[in-house]
Amino acid sequence: MSLVSRTVSTGFDIAKSLALLALLSIPTESRADDMSLCISLDRVWGDKCNRNDSLHIIVTNNCPSATFIKMCIEEKDGGWSCGTDNNLRRGDTNRGFWACSATGDYTYAACTGGYGECGFKR
């Protein structure tokens, strides 16, 4: 994940700013690469649970390496149907994410790390 830094105040010490930015940019073991731009998501309505309002999300990894995926689909009762794939290999597809009575809203994370490294909140 990239670090974005903006400084708005005037009179800010540029040397201290650059030193702080360099310190914050040092890679750590808990940092992961965002892989959300190289996975594809296909949404299919009505093919699960014998319900027209079921939502099935099929995830394909087009990334150069294995990817951690966490997917949560919102249910009409306000709950979330969540699942993970800890190691979706390059070129593989996960067909295991669905909700039986979905609103259509969903959230996901895709990164080279795991749950904590992706920063997934749900």
N, C-alpha and C positions, 0 to 999 in steps of 0.2 A: 504494500500500500504506500502511496506517496504522501509525503508530508507537505502541506501547504501552509505557508507562513505569510501573514500580512501585518505590516506595522503602519499604524495610522498616526501615532503621536510624532510631533516635531521635536527635534533636539535629542532623539534617541541615539545612544552610543552605537555606531555601526560595528565596531570591533566586538563589543559584547554581544550584539545581535548575531553576528556571524559565528562566534564561538558557541553560543547557545544552539543555533541551528545545526552546527556540525555535531554537537553532542547528541541532540535529539535524532539525528539521522543515522547514528551508528546502529547497524543491524543487531537485533537480539534474537534469541531462540524463540521467543513468543511471537515475533512478527511473522506475518504470512503474506504471500502474494495474492492479490485479488484476481480471481479467475473468472469473474462473472461475465467478462466480455468474450470469452472463448467457449462458453457452453451454450447449447441451444435448448430452449424450452418449447415444447409443443403442448397446447391446451386442448383437451378433448372433453366435451360435455356429453353426459348421458350414457357412458359406457360402463359404469360401475353401479353396484348396489340395486340394480333394476330401477333406477331413478333418473329422470330427465335432468334434475338439478345437481347430479353428481359431477364433480370436476376431477379429471385425471390429468396430472402434469407429468410429461415424459421428458427426462433430462438426458441429453447426450453430451459427452465430454469431447470437445474438439480441441482441447488444450494440449500443449506439448508434454504435459506430465499428469500423473494421477491427481485427482482433485477431491477435496472434502466438500460434500453438499449437505446443506440442511434446508428443508422445505417445510413451510407451514401454510396451510390453506384454511381460510376462515370458514367456519360452519355457520349456518343461518341462526343457530341458537346462541351465537356469540363466542363459542369455543373455537379452538384451533386444532386441526388435525396435522400433526407434525411427524416428520421422519428424517433420518439421516442416512447418508451413504459415506462411510468413513474413507473409502478408497475407490472412487469411480475412476477406473483406468482410462487412459487415452483411447479414444475411439469407442468406448463402451456406452451403453444406454441403461438408465435405471427407469423401469416402468412401475415402480412401487409407491408413488406418491399420489394419493387421492383423498377426497372427502365426499361423503354420500349426499350431503345437503349443503352445497357450497354457495357462498355469496358471490364468488368470482374474484375476491381479493386474496392475494397470497404474498408471502414474503420469503426470501431465500438468501442463503449465503453460499458462495463458492470460493474456496481458497486452497492454498497448498498446505495449510495447517489443519487445525481441528476446530471444535466448537468455540473455545476461548480465543483462539488466534483470529478467527473470522469476525469476532465482535458481535455475534448474533445475540440479540436481546431477548427473544421469546423463549 
